[in-house]
Each structure stands twice: as structure tokens, then as C-alpha cells.
């Protein structure tokens, strides 16, 4: 597996599908307002749709776009708080690293 790139879009689609199947259980497990499953499913669906909009772009760019979309929809806090473990922040960091590499190559 070393040197092979993982198709993050496909991995996240699988995760979104699994979360959608377990949405009711996730909602039930949350005692406060019982919508955590709905929020997480919406967040992962937003990520996969944002990544699909730029299929030829580097994955870091796709994740950056997904991060921006999550922020605009205010779903990033759902991922930072639990299931996604800071995916929005990770996407932003990946984009900054990619931009730095491009500057290094051209500068």
C-alpha cells in the first residue's frame, strides 16, 4: 500500500452510506436533541458532494472545497465535536500543505 493513493472520495462515500443506515441509532444515542445522526449524515453527504464537484482536482483541493462547504452550512462543528474528528480542520491543513508544495515547485 505504500506509494498508493487512497481514493478518499470513495472512502467517504462508504462512510456516508454506513452512517445513513445507522442514522436512527445515532439519533437515539444522543440524549440532548436526538439529531446527531441527521447532522453527521448531512455533513458526510456534503463532503462527498463537494468532492464530486471537482473529480480531476487533487484530493487536498477536494477536501478544501468540502471544508468550505461545511463551514458555509455550519456543519463543521458537528464533525469537530464527534464522529469526524476534525475533518474540516484536516481538510484545510491538507490544502495549505498542497499550496506550499506548489509554491515550492514554481518559486
KOLGU-4560 file (N, C-alpha, C; in nm, 3 decimals, padded with zeros to 5 digits):
<recs>
<n_xx: 00.082 n_yy: -00.119 n_zz: 00.000 ca_xx: 00.000 ca_yy: 00.000 ca_zz: 00.000 c_xx: 00.087 c_yy: 00.126 c_zz: 00.000 mol: A seq: 1 type: UNK>
<n_xx: 00.212 n_yy: 00.115 n_zz: 00.034 ca_xx: 00.300 ca_yy: 00.231 ca_zz: 00.035 c_xx: 00.310 c_yy: 00.285 c_zz: -00.107 mol: A seq: 2 type: UNK>
<n_xx: 00.294 n_yy: 00.416 n_zz: -00.121 ca_xx: 00.302 ca_yy: 00.479 ca_zz: -00.250 c_xx: 00.172 c_yy: 00.482 c_zz: -00.327 mol: A seq: 3 type: UNK>
<n_xx: 00.072 n_yy: 00.410 n_zz: -00.282 ca_xx: -00.057 ca_yy: 00.412 ca_zz: -00.349 c_xx: -00.147 c_yy: 00.516 c_zz: -00.283 mol: A seq: 4 type: UNK>
<n_xx: -00.217 n_yy: 00.589 n_zz: -00.366 ca_xx: -00.308 ca_yy: 00.690 ca_zz: -00.314 c_xx: -00.444 c_yy: 00.629 c_zz: -00.287 mol: A seq: 5 type: UNK>
<n_xx: -00.500 n_yy: 00.659 n_zz: -00.172 ca_xx: -00.632 ca_yy: 00.612 ca_zz: -00.135 c_xx: -00.735 c_yy: 00.707 c_zz: -00.196 mol: A seq: 6 type: UNK>
<n_xx: -00.840 n_yy: 00.653 n_zz: -00.252 ca_xx: -00.948 ca_yy: 00.735 ca_zz: -00.307 c_xx: -01.037 c_yy: 00.779 c_zz: -00.191 mol: A seq: 7 type: UNK>
<n_xx: -01.007 n_yy: 00.898 n_zz: -00.137 ca_xx: -01.081 ca_yy: 00.948 ca_zz: -00.021 c_xx: -01.229 c_yy: 00.968 c_zz: -00.052 mol: A seq: 8 type: UNK>
<n_xx: -01.259 n_yy: 01.007 n_zz: -00.172 ca_xx: -01.398 ca_yy: 01.027 ca_zz: -00.210 c_xx: -01.477 c_yy: 00.897 c_zz: -00.193 mol: A seq: 9 type: UNK>
<n_xx: -01.419 n_yy: 00.788 n_zz: -00.238 ca_xx: -01.486 ca_yy: 00.659 ca_zz: -00.226 c_xx: -01.497 c_yy: 00.617 c_zz: -00.079 mol: A seq: 10 type: UNK>
<n_xx: -01.392 n_yy: 00.636 n_zz: -00.002 ca_xx: -01.394 ca_yy: 00.601 ca_zz: 00.140 c_xx: -01.503 c_yy: 00.681 c_zz: 00.212 mol: A seq: 11 type: UNK>
<n_xx: -01.510 n_yy: 00.810 n_zz: 00.183 ca_xx: -01.610 ca_yy: 00.895 ca_zz: 00.249 c_xx: -01.751 c_yy: 00.862 c_zz: 00.204 mol: A seq: 12 type: UNK>
<n_xx: -01.767 n_yy: 00.819 n_zz: 00.079 ca_xx: -01.899 ca_yy: 00.775 ca_zz: 00.032 c_xx: -01.944 c_yy: 00.651 c_zz: 00.108 mol: A seq: 13 type: UNK>
<n_xx: -01.852 n_yy: 00.559 n_zz: 00.130 ca_xx: -01.884 ca_yy: 00.437 ca_zz: 00.206 c_xx: -01.921 c_yy: 00.474 c_zz: 00.349 mol: A seq: 14 type: UNK>
<n_xx: -01.845 n_yy: 00.566 n_zz: 00.409 ca_xx: -01.876 ca_yy: 00.612 ca_zz: 00.545 c_xx: -02.013 c_yy: 00.679 c_zz: 00.550 mol: A seq: 15 type: UNK>
<n_xx: -02.043 n_yy: 00.764 n_zz: 00.451 ca_xx: -02.172 ca_yy: 00.832 ca_zz: 00.448 c_xx: -02.286 c_yy: 00.732 c_zz: 00.437 mol: A seq: 16 type: UNK>
<n_xx: -02.266 n_yy: 00.630 n_zz: 00.356 ca_xx: -02.369 ca_yy: 00.527 ca_zz: 00.341 c_xx: -02.391 c_yy: 00.450 c_zz: 00.471 mol: A seq: 17 type: UNK>
<n_xx: -02.281 n_yy: 00.413 n_zz: 00.536 ca_xx: -02.293 ca_yy: 00.340 ca_zz: 00.663 c_xx: -02.360 c_yy: 00.426 c_zz: 00.770 mol: A seq: 18 type: UNK>
<n_xx: -02.323 n_yy: 00.554 n_zz: 00.775 ca_xx: -02.385 ca_yy: 00.644 ca_zz: 00.872 c_xx: -02.533 c_yy: 00.663 c_zz: 00.843 mol: A seq: 19 type: UNK>
<n_xx: -02.570 n_yy: 00.672 n_zz: 00.716 ca_xx: -02.711 ca_yy: 00.687 ca_zz: 00.679 c_xx: -02.792 c_yy: 00.566 c_zz: 00.723 mol: A seq: 20 type: UNK>
<n_xx: -02.732 n_yy: 00.448 n_zz: 00.712 ca_xx: -02.801 ca_yy: 00.327 ca_zz: 00.754 c_xx: -02.820 c_yy: 00.323 c_zz: 00.905 mol: A seq: 21 type: UNK>
<n_xx: -02.731 n_yy: 00.387 n_zz: 00.978 ca_xx: -02.736 ca_yy: 00.384 ca_zz: 01.125 c_xx: -02.785 c_yy: 00.517 c_zz: 01.184 mol: A seq: 22 type: UNK>
<n_xx: -02.840 n_yy: 00.602 n_zz: 01.101 ca_xx: -02.885 ca_yy: 00.736 ca_zz: 01.142 c_xx: -02.978 c_yy: 00.731 c_zz: 01.264 mol: A seq: 23 type: UNK>
<n_xx: -03.078 n_yy: 00.644 n_zz: 01.261 ca_xx: -03.174 ca_yy: 00.638 ca_zz: 01.372 c_xx: -03.108 c_yy: 00.600 c_zz: 01.504 mol: A seq: 24 type: UNK>
<n_xx: -03.014 n_yy: 00.505 n_zz: 01.498 ca_xx: -02.943 ca_yy: 00.466 ca_zz: 01.620 c_xx: -02.857 c_yy: 00.580 c_zz: 01.673 mol: A seq: 25 type: UNK>
<n_xx: -02.792 n_yy: 00.653 n_zz: 01.584 ca_xx: -02.712 ca_yy: 00.768 ca_zz: 01.625 c_xx: -02.800 c_yy: 00.877 c_zz: 01.687 mol: A seq: 26 type: UNK>
<n_xx: -02.916 n_yy: 00.901 n_zz: 01.626 ca_xx: -03.009 ca_yy: 00.999 ca_zz: 01.683 c_xx: -03.055 c_yy: 00.956 c_zz: 01.822 mol: A seq: 27 type: UNK>
<n_xx: -03.087 n_yy: 00.830 n_zz: 01.836 ca_xx: -03.137 ca_yy: 00.778 ca_zz: 01.964 c_xx: -03.029 c_yy: 00.782 c_zz: 02.073 mol: A seq: 28 type: UNK>
<n_xx: -02.905 n_yy: 00.764 n_zz: 02.034 ca_xx: -02.795 ca_yy: 00.760 ca_zz: 02.131 c_xx: -02.766 c_yy: 00.898 c_zz: 02.190 mol: A seq: 29 type: UNK>
<n_xx: -02.805 n_yy: 01.002 n_zz: 02.121 ca_xx: -02.781 ca_yy: 01.138 ca_zz: 02.172 c_xx: -02.900 c_yy: 01.179 c_zz: 02.259 mol: A seq: 30 type: UNK>
<n_xx: -02.872 n_yy: 01.214 n_zz: 02.382 ca_xx: -02.979 ca_yy: 01.246 ca_zz: 02.477 c_xx: -03.030 c_yy: 01.389 c_zz: 02.463 mol: A seq: 31 type: UNK>
<n_xx: -02.949 n_yy: 01.481 n_zz: 02.412 ca_xx: -02.985 ca_yy: 01.623 ca_zz: 02.415 c_xx: -03.101 c_yy: 01.657 c_zz: 02.320 mol: A seq: 32 type: UNK>
<n_xx: -03.079 n_yy: 01.647 n_zz: 02.189 ca_xx: -03.188 ca_yy: 01.681 ca_zz: 02.097 c_xx: -03.212 c_yy: 01.574 c_zz: 01.990 mol: A seq: 33 type: UNK>
<n_xx: -03.142 n_yy: 01.467 n_zz: 02.000 ca_xx: -03.162 ca_yy: 01.348 ca_zz: 01.916 c_xx: -03.155 c_yy: 01.375 c_zz: 01.766 mol: A seq: 34 type: UNK>
<n_xx: -03.059 n_yy: 01.458 n_zz: 01.726 ca_xx: -03.042 ca_yy: 01.482 ca_zz: 01.582 c_xx: -02.897 c_yy: 01.467 c_zz: 01.537 mol: A seq: 35 type: UNK>
<n_xx: -02.814 n_yy: 01.408 n_zz: 01.622 ca_xx: -02.673 ca_yy: 01.393 ca_zz: 01.587 c_xx: -02.657 c_yy: 01.307 c_zz: 01.462 mol: A seq: 36 type: UNK>
<n_xx: -02.733 n_yy: 01.200 n_zz: 01.451 ca_xx: -02.726 ca_yy: 01.115 ca_zz: 01.332 c_xx: -02.762 c_yy: 01.192 c_zz: 01.206 mol: A seq: 37 type: UNK>
<n_xx: -02.868 n_yy: 01.271 n_zz: 01.213 ca_xx: -02.908 ca_yy: 01.353 ca_zz: 01.098 c_xx: -02.795 c_yy: 01.449 c_zz: 01.059 mol: A seq: 38 type: UNK>
<n_xx: -02.736 n_yy: 01.514 n_zz: 01.159 ca_xx: -02.631 ca_yy: 01.613 ca_zz: 01.134 c_xx: -02.506 c_yy: 01.549 c_zz: 01.074 mol: A seq: 39 type: UNK>
<n_xx: -02.466 n_yy: 01.435 n_zz: 01.127 ca_xx: -02.346 ca_yy: 01.368 ca_zz: 01.078 c_xx: -02.368 c_yy: 01.317 c_zz: 00.935 mol: A seq: 40 type: UNK>
<n_xx: -02.484 n_yy: 01.260 n_zz: 00.910 ca_xx: -02.515 ca_yy: 01.213 ca_zz: 00.775 c_xx: -02.514 c_yy: 01.330 c_zz: 00.677 mol: A seq: 41 type: UNK>
<n_xx: -02.577 n_yy: 01.440 n_zz: 00.715 ca_xx: -02.577 ca_yy: 01.559 ca_zz: 00.628 c_xx: -02.436 c_yy: 01.609 c_zz: 00.602 mol: A seq: 42 type: UNK>
<n_xx: -02.352 n_yy: 01.608 n_zz: 00.705 ca_xx: -02.214 ca_yy: 01.654 ca_zz: 00.689 c_xx: -02.137 c_yy: 01.564 c_zz: 00.592 mol: A seq: 43 type: UNK>
<n_xx: -02.147 n_yy: 01.434 n_zz: 00.609 ca_xx: -02.073 ca_yy: 01.344 ca_zz: 00.521 c_xx: -02.127 c_yy: 01.349 c_zz: 00.378 mol: A seq: 44 type: UNK>
<n_xx: -02.256 n_yy: 01.366 n_zz: 00.362 ca_xx: -02.312 ca_yy: 01.381 ca_zz: 00.228 c_xx: -02.263 c_yy: 01.510 c_zz: 00.163 mol: A seq: 45 type: UNK>
<n_xx: -02.253 n_yy: 01.616 n_zz: 00.242 ca_xx: -02.200 ca_yy: 01.743 ca_zz: 00.191 c_xx: -02.056 c_yy: 01.726 c_zz: 00.145 mol: A seq: 46 type: UNK>
<n_xx: -01.977 n_yy: 01.655 n_zz: 00.223 ca_xx: -01.837 ca_yy: 01.631 ca_zz: 00.188 c_xx: -01.827 c_yy: 01.554 c_zz: 00.057 mol: A seq: 47 type: UNK>
<n_xx: -01.901 n_yy: 01.445 n_zz: 00.044 ca_xx: -01.891 ca_yy: 01.364 ca_zz: -00.077 c_xx: -01.940 c_yy: 01.441 c_zz: -00.200 mol: A seq: 48 type: UNK>
<n_xx: -02.044 n_yy: 01.522 n_zz: -00.184 ca_xx: -02.092 ca_yy: 01.601 ca_zz: -00.298 c_xx: -01.991 c_yy: 01.708 c_zz: -00.337 mol: A seq: 49 type: UNK>
<n_xx: -01.931 n_yy: 01.773 n_zz: -00.239 ca_xx: -01.831 ca_yy: 01.877 ca_zz: -00.268 c_xx: -01.709 c_yy: 01.816 c_zz: -00.339 mol: A seq: 50 type: UNK>
<n_xx: -01.667 n_yy: 01.699 n_zz: -00.295 ca_xx: -01.553 ca_yy: 01.633 ca_zz: -00.359 c_xx: -01.587 c_yy: 01.590 c_zz: -00.501 mol: A seq: 51 type: UNK>
<n_xx: -01.710 n_yy: 01.547 n_zz: -00.523 ca_xx: -01.752 ca_yy: 01.501 ca_zz: -00.656 c_xx: -01.760 c_yy: 01.615 c_zz: -00.756 mol: A seq: 52 type: UNK>
<n_xx: -01.773 n_yy: 01.738 n_zz: -00.707 ca_xx: -01.780 ca_yy: 01.853 ca_zz: -00.797 c_xx: -01.647 c_yy: 01.882 c_zz: -00.866 mol: A seq: 53 type: UNK>
<n_xx: -01.537 n_yy: 01.830 n_zz: -00.812 ca_xx: -01.404 ca_yy: 01.854 ca_zz: -00.869 c_xx: -01.329 c_yy: 01.720 c_zz: -00.882 mol: A seq: 54 type: UNK>
<n_xx: -01.379 n_yy: 01.630 n_zz: -00.966 ca_xx: -01.320 ca_yy: 01.495 ca_zz: -00.972 c_xx: -01.175 c_yy: 01.491 c_zz: -01.019 mol: A seq: 55 type: UNK>
<n_xx: -01.133 n_yy: 01.587 n_zz: -01.099 ca_xx: -00.996 ca_yy: 01.586 ca_zz: -01.151 c_xx: -00.898 c_yy: 01.661 c_zz: -01.061 mol: A seq: 56 type: UNK>
<n_xx: -00.949 n_yy: 01.730 n_zz: -00.961 ca_xx: -00.864 ca_yy: 01.809 ca_zz: -00.872 c_xx: -00.791 c_yy: 01.718 c_zz: -00.774 mol: A seq: 57 type: UNK>
<n_xx: -00.676 n_yy: 01.763 n_zz: -00.723 ca_xx: -00.607 ca_yy: 01.686 ca_zz: -00.617 c_xx: -00.700 c_yy: 01.669 c_zz: -00.497 mol: A seq: 58 type: UNK>
<n_xx: -00.682 n_yy: 01.561 n_zz: -00.425 ca_xx: -00.769 ca_yy: 01.535 ca_zz: -00.311 c_xx: -00.762 c_yy: 01.645 c_zz: -00.207 mol: A seq: 59 type: UNK>
<n_xx: -00.646 n_yy: 01.707 n_zz: -00.192 ca_xx: -00.635 ca_yy: 01.816 ca_zz: -00.096 c_xx: -00.727 c_yy: 01.932 c_zz: -00.136 mol: A seq: 60 type: UNK>
<n_xx: -00.736 n_yy: 01.959 n_zz: -00.265 ca_xx: -00.826 ca_yy: 02.065 ca_zz: -00.315 c_xx: -00.971 c_yy: 02.024 c_zz: -00.293 mol: A seq: 61 type: UNK>
<n_xx: -01.002 n_yy: 01.897 n_zz: -00.318 ca_xx: -01.138 ca_yy: 01.849 ca_zz: -00.296 c_xx: -01.177 c_yy: 01.864 c_zz: -00.149 mol: A seq: 62 type: UNK>
<n_xx: -01.085 n_yy: 01.828 n_zz: -00.060 ca_xx: -01.113 ca_yy: 01.840 ca_zz: 00.083 c_xx: -01.125 c_yy: 01.985 c_zz: 00.125 mol: A seq: 63 type: UNK>
<n_xx: -01.048 n_yy: 02.071 n_zz: 00.065 ca_xx: -01.058 ca_yy: 02.213 ca_zz: 00.095 c_xx: -01.196 c_yy: 02.265 c_zz: 00.056 mol: A seq: 64 type: UNK>
<n_xx: -01.243 n_yy: 02.227 n_zz: -00.060 ca_xx: -01.377 ca_yy: 02.266 ca_zz: -00.104 c_xx: -01.484 c_yy: 02.210 c_zz: -00.010 mol: A seq: 65 type: UNK>
<n_xx: -01.465 n_yy: 02.087 n_zz: 00.033 ca_xx: -01.559 ca_yy: 02.027 ca_zz: 00.128 c_xx: -01.557 c_yy: 02.102 c_zz: 00.260 mol: A seq: 66 type: UNK>
<n_xx: -01.439 n_yy: 02.141 n_zz: 00.304 ca_xx: -01.426 ca_yy: 02.217 ca_zz: 00.429 c_xx: -01.500 c_yy: 02.349 c_zz: 00.419 mol: A seq: 67 type: UNK>
<n_xx: -01.483 n_yy: 02.417 n_zz: 00.307 ca_xx: -01.553 ca_yy: 02.545 ca_zz: 00.287 c_xx: -01.704 c_yy: 02.527 c_zz: 00.287 mol: A seq: 68 type: UNK>
<n_xx: -01.750 n_yy: 02.421 n_zz: 00.222 ca_xx: -01.894 ca_yy: 02.394 ca_zz: 00.217 c_xx: -01.949 c_yy: 02.363 c_zz: 00.356 mol: A seq: 69 type: UNK>
<n_xx: -01.874 n_yy: 02.284 n_zz: 00.432 ca_xx: -01.917 ca_yy: 02.253 ca_zz: 00.570 c_xx: -01.925 c_yy: 02.380 c_zz: 00.654 mol: A seq: 70 type: UNK>
<n_xx: -01.827 n_yy: 02.466 n_zz: 00.636 ca_xx: -01.826 ca_yy: 02.592 ca_zz: 00.711 c_xx: -01.946 c_yy: 02.678 c_zz: 00.671 mol: A seq: 71 type: UNK>
<n_xx: -01.973 n_yy: 02.687 n_zz: 00.543 ca_xx: -02.087 ca_yy: 02.766 ca_zz: 00.496 c_xx: -02.219 c_yy: 02.711 c_zz: 00.549 mol: A seq: 72 type: UNK>
<n_xx: -02.228 n_yy: 02.580 n_zz: 00.560 ca_xx: -02.351 ca_yy: 02.518 ca_zz: 00.608 c_xx: -02.350 c_yy: 02.500 c_zz: 00.760 mol: A seq: 73 type: UNK>
<n_xx: -02.241 n_yy: 02.542 n_zz: 00.823 ca_xx: -02.225 ca_yy: 02.530 ca_zz: 00.968 c_xx: -02.234 c_yy: 02.384 c_zz: 01.016 mol: A seq: 74 type: UNK>
<n_xx: -02.185 n_yy: 02.293 n_zz: 00.931 ca_xx: -02.181 ca_yy: 02.152 ca_zz: 00.968 c_xx: -02.045 c_yy: 02.111 c_zz: 01.020 mol: A seq: 75 type: UNK>
<n_xx: -01.945 n_yy: 02.196 n_zz: 01.004 ca_xx: -01.811 ca_yy: 02.163 ca_zz: 01.050 c_xx: -01.807 c_yy: 02.137 c_zz: 01.199 mol: A seq: 76 type: UNK>
<n_xx: -01.887 n_yy: 02.209 n_zz: 01.277 ca_xx: -01.888 ca_yy: 02.188 ca_zz: 01.422 c_xx: -01.937 c_yy: 02.049 c_zz: 01.458 mol: A seq: 77 type: UNK>
<n_xx: -02.026 n_yy: 01.994 n_zz: 01.377 ca_xx: -02.074 ca_yy: 01.857 ca_zz: 01.401 c_xx: -01.957 c_yy: 01.760 c_zz: 01.392 mol: A seq: 78 type: UNK>
<n_xx: -01.873 n_yy: 01.778 n_zz: 01.291 ca_xx: -01.761 ca_yy: 01.687 ca_zz: 01.272 c_xx: -01.651 c_yy: 01.711 c_zz: 01.374 mol: A seq: 79 type: UNK>
<n_xx: -01.626 n_yy: 01.835 n_zz: 01.411 ca_xx: -01.524 ca_yy: 01.861 ca_zz: 01.512 c_xx: -01.565 c_yy: 01.805 c_zz: 01.647 mol: A seq: 80 type: UNK>
<n_xx: -01.694 n_yy: 01.805 n_zz: 01.674 ca_xx: -01.743 ca_yy: 01.763 ca_zz: 01.805 c_xx: -01.743 c_yy: 01.612 c_zz: 01.823 mol: A seq: 81 type: UNK>
<n_xx: -01.740 n_yy: 01.536 n_zz: 01.716 ca_xx: -01.754 ca_yy: 01.393 ca_zz: 01.737 c_xx: -01.701 c_yy: 01.309 c_zz: 01.624 mol: A seq: 82 type: UNK>
<n_xx: -01.790 n_yy: 01.253 n_zz: 01.548 ca_xx: -01.760 ca_yy: 01.147 ca_zz: 01.454 c_xx: -01.646 c_yy: 01.177 c_zz: 01.359 mol: A seq: 83 type: UNK>
<n_xx: -01.642 n_yy: 01.295 n_zz: 01.303 ca_xx: -01.542 ca_yy: 01.326 ca_zz: 01.202 c_xx: -01.406 c_yy: 01.359 c_zz: 01.257 mol: A seq: 84 type: UNK>
<n_xx: -01.395 n_yy: 01.385 n_zz: 01.385 ca_xx: -01.265 ca_yy: 01.412 ca_zz: 01.446 c_xx: -01.187 c_yy: 01.526 c_zz: 01.384 mol: A seq: 85 type: UNK>
<n_xx: -01.255 n_yy: 01.631 n_zz: 01.346 ca_xx: -01.184 ca_yy: 01.747 ca_zz: 01.293 c_xx: -01.158 c_yy: 01.740 c_zz: 01.144 mol: A seq: 86 type: UNK>
<n_xx: -01.245 n_yy: 01.676 n_zz: 01.070 ca_xx: -01.224 ca_yy: 01.661 ca_zz: 00.926 c_xx: -01.214 c_yy: 01.796 c_zz: 00.857 mol: A seq: 87 type: UNK>
<n_xx: -01.295 n_yy: 01.890 n_zz: 00.898 ca_xx: -01.289 ca_yy: 02.022 ca_zz: 00.834 c_xx: -01.152 c_yy: 02.085 c_zz: 00.855 mol: A seq: 88 type: UNK>
<n_xx: -01.100 n_yy: 02.076 n_zz: 00.975 ca_xx: -00.967 ca_yy: 02.132 ca_zz: 01.003 c_xx: -00.859 c_yy: 02.056 c_zz: 00.928 mol: A seq: 89 type: UNK>
<n_xx: -00.873 n_yy: 01.925 n_zz: 00.920 ca_xx: -00.775 ca_yy: 01.844 ca_zz: 00.847 c_xx: -00.775 c_yy: 01.879 c_zz: 00.699 mol: A seq: 90 type: UNK>
<n_xx: -00.893 n_yy: 01.904 n_zz: 00.644 ca_xx: -00.904 ca_yy: 01.940 ca_zz: 00.503 c_xx: -00.834 c_yy: 02.073 c_zz: 00.477 mol: A seq: 91 type: UNK>
<n_xx: -00.854 n_yy: 02.168 n_zz: 00.566 ca_xx: -00.789 ca_yy: 02.297 ca_zz: 00.549 c_xx: -00.637 c_yy: 02.283 c_zz: 00.558 mol: A seq: 92 type: UNK>
<n_xx: -00.590 n_yy: 02.202 n_zz: 00.650 ca_xx: -00.446 ca_yy: 02.181 ca_zz: 00.664 c_xx: -00.388 c_yy: 02.112 c_zz: 00.541 mol: A seq: 93 type: UNK>
<n_xx: -00.461 n_yy: 02.017 n_zz: 00.485 ca_xx: -00.415 ca_yy: 01.947 ca_zz: 00.364 c_xx: -00.405 c_yy: 02.045 c_zz: 00.248 mol: A seq: 94 type: UNK>
<n_xx: -00.499 n_yy: 02.135 n_zz: 00.239 ca_xx: -00.496 ca_yy: 02.235 ca_zz: 00.131 c_xx: -00.376 c_yy: 02.327 c_zz: 00.147 mol: A seq: 95 type: UNK>
<n_xx: -00.347 n_yy: 02.369 n_zz: 00.270 ca_xx: -00.231 ca_yy: 02.456 ca_zz: 00.293 c_xx: -00.102 c_yy: 02.385 c_zz: 00.256 mol: A seq: 96 type: UNK>
<n_xx: -00.090 n_yy: 02.256 n_zz: 00.289 ca_xx: 00.030 ca_yy: 02.180 ca_zz: 00.253 c_xx: 00.043 c_yy: 02.170 c_zz: 00.102 mol: A seq: 97 type: UNK>
<n_xx: -00.066 n_yy: 02.143 n_zz: 00.032 ca_xx: -00.064 ca_yy: 02.131 ca_zz: -00.114 c_xx: -00.024 c_yy: 02.263 c_zz: -00.177 mol: A seq: 98 type: UNK>
<n_xx: -00.077 n_yy: 02.372 n_zz: -00.127 ca_xx: -00.042 ca_yy: 02.505 ca_zz: -00.179 c_xx: 00.105 c_yy: 02.533 c_zz: -00.157 mol: A seq: 99 type: UNK>
<n_xx: 00.158 n_yy: 02.496 n_zz: -00.041 ca_xx: 00.301 ca_yy: 02.515 ca_zz: -00.013 c_xx: 00.388 c_yy: 02.436 c_zz: -00.107 mol: A seq: 100 type: UNK>
<n_xx: 00.349 n_yy: 02.314 n_zz: -00.140 ca_xx: 00.426 ca_yy: 02.232 ca_zz: -00.235 c_xx: 00.426 c_yy: 02.296 c_zz: -00.373 mol: A seq: 101 type: UNK>
<n_xx: 00.310 n_yy: 02.348 n_zz: -00.416 ca_xx: 00.301 ca_yy: 02.410 ca_zz: -00.547 c_xx: 00.387 c_yy: 02.534 c_zz: -00.555 mol: A seq: 102 type: UNK>
<n_xx: 00.390 n_yy: 02.614 n_zz: -00.448 ca_xx: 00.473 ca_yy: 02.734 ca_zz: -00.446 c_xx: 00.621 c_yy: 02.696 c_zz: -00.452 mol: A seq: 103 type: UNK>
<n_xx: 00.658 n_yy: 02.589 n_zz: -00.381 ca_xx: 00.796 ca_yy: 02.544 ca_zz: -00.379 c_xx: 00.841 c_yy: 02.503 c_zz: -00.518 mol: A seq: 104 type: UNK>
<n_xx: 00.754 n_yy: 02.434 n_zz: -00.592 ca_xx: 00.788 ca_yy: 02.388 ca_zz: -00.726 c_xx: 00.801 c_yy: 02.504 c_zz: -00.825 mol: A seq: 105 type: UNK>
<n_xx: 00.717 n_yy: 02.607 n_zz: -00.807 ca_xx: 00.717 ca_yy: 02.716 ca_zz: -00.905 c_xx: 00.809 c_yy: 02.832 c_zz: -00.863 mol: A seq: 106 type: UNK>
<n_xx: 00.846 n_yy: 02.837 n_zz: -00.736 ca_xx: 00.924 ca_yy: 02.951 ca_zz: -00.689 c_xx: 01.064 c_yy: 02.919 c_zz: -00.679 mol: A seq: 107 type: UNK>
</recs>
